[in-house]
């Protein structure tokens, strides 16, 4: 089976011509499935954009923080759950050897500079996070950690149901600080709290150690910088993004395409 991987395409920033260029780039990879690791659009149009990509090939994906902008986490998930492509709804058997699972993930305020002055639009654009822009660091991190714990629990539940030799995990937010890439290097301590889901990383690491015969490949995005880290001998994390200096918003690209064993 041939898969193409895209992330952080932010199609709401694209005009018709740029959308055509992007669609052509995907079609050239001749995918049987398209894997999407979040930030496809915003709450009002994310489902529409998935439908457009599904016209090329069946899609499987997770949601990113921008996909909730203008609404709530609960409302967007309720809307997309019945559509069939949102991975937290159920694992997908791609081949006899390979299973696909996923969770959205969330920057959960557990690493880096927790008193960071970096402010995110999330804290005004997403109902559940409204007010975090002005609250103290302790309350902000506690709120984000609760969401991160929920993502970790959802991942743990999925992992308990799978049996395979190869496991592909889609998530939006990098699960380890070492996987937070920007401009060719690790993100700074001020950005790490909002760009790492430590709770998800702990679940992945524990599973990989407990199942040495399973090869895990994690695909994520969020940082707009590309890189790769081998977290454990059988756990590889690939962060999708753009080369240093390249435009990201309004410039959707195919991160990679390959044949799944």
C-alpha positions, 0 to 999 in steps of 0.5 A, spaced: 500 500 500 502 506 498 501 512 502 502 520 502 503 524 508 501 531 509 501 536 515 500 543 517 497 544 510 493 550 512 488 550 506 484 556 508 490 560 506 490 557 499 487 560 493 484 556 488 491 555 484 495 553 490 490 548 491 491 545 484 498 545 485 498 541 492 493 536 489 497 535 483 503 534 488 499 529 492 497 525 485 504 524 483 505 520 489 500 515 487 497 514 494 492 509 496 491 513 502 493 520 505 495 521 512 494 527 515 497 530 521 493 536 523 492 543 521 488 542 515 484 548 516 479 551 521 473 549 525 468 551 519 472 548 513 476 542 516 471 537 514 470 540 507 478 540 506 478 533 508 473 531 503 477 535 497 483 531 499 479 524 499 477 525 492 484 524 491 485 518 495 481 515 502 484 519 508 486 518 515 488 523 520 488 527 526 486 534 528 491 540 530 490 546 534 488 550 528 482 545 526 479 547 532 479 555 531 472 559 532 469 553 535 470 548 541 474 541 541 468 538 543 464 540 538 469 539 532 470 532 534 463 531 535 462 533 528 468 529 525 467 523 528 462 520 524 465 522 517 470 516 518 477 519 517 478 521 524 483 516 527 481 516 534 475 513 532 478 507 531 485 503 529 485 502 521 489 496 519 493 498 512 496 491 511 497 485 514 503 487 518 501 495 519 496 498 523 495 505 523 492 509 530 492 516 532 490 522 537 490 529 536 495 530 542 496 537 545 502 542 548 501 540 555 505 544 559 510 539 562 517 541 559 521 547 557 520 554 560 513 553 564 513 561 565 514 562 558 511 569 555 510 566 548 502 567 547 498 562 543 492 564 539 489 558 541 487 561 548 483 566 545 480 562 539 478 555 542 472 555 547 475 550 552 482 555 552 478 561 553 482 565 558 488 562 558 492 568 555 491 572 561 491 567 567 497 565 571 502 560 569 500 554 574 493 555 572 494 555 564 499 549 565 494 545 569 488 546 564 493 544 558 495 538 562 488 535 563 487 535 555 494 532 554 492 527 559 486 525 555 490 524 549 495 520 552 489 516 555 486 515 548 492 513 545 493 508 551 486 505 549 488 504 542 494 501 543 491 496 548 487 493 542 492 493 536 497 487 534 501 488 529 509 488 527 509 495 524 505 501 527 504 508 525 502 513 530 499 520 527 499 525 532 499 533 531 503 535 537 510 532 537 511 527 543 518 529 545 522 535 546 527 532 541 522 532 536 520 539 536 524 542 530 524 549 528 529 552 523 533 546 523 534 545 530 530 544 537 525 549 539 527 554 544 525 552 552 520 558 551 516 554 545 517 547 548 511 547 553 506 549 548 509 544 542 510 538 546 505 533 548 509 529 554 503 525 556 503 522 549 510 521 549 510 517 556 505 512 553 509 511 546 515 510 550 512 505 555 509 501 549 515 501 545 519 498 551 514 493 553 513 491 545 520 490 542 518 486 536 513 492 534 516 497 530 513 504 531 513 510 527 510 516 529 508 522 524 507 529 527 507 536 525 505 543 529 512 546 529 513 547 521 520 545 522 522 538 519 526 533 523 527 526 525 529 523 532 530 515 534 526 516 541 527 508 543 531 503 538 524 501 535 520 508 536 522 513 531 519 520 530 518 524 524 516 531 525 513 534 518 515 541 516 519 546 511 526 547 510 529 553 514 527 559 511 521 556 506 514 559 506 509 554 510 502 558 510 499 558 503 505 553 501 502 546 502 507 540 501 507 533 501 512 531 506 513 524 504 510 518 500 512 510 501 510 503 500 507 500 507 510 493 508 
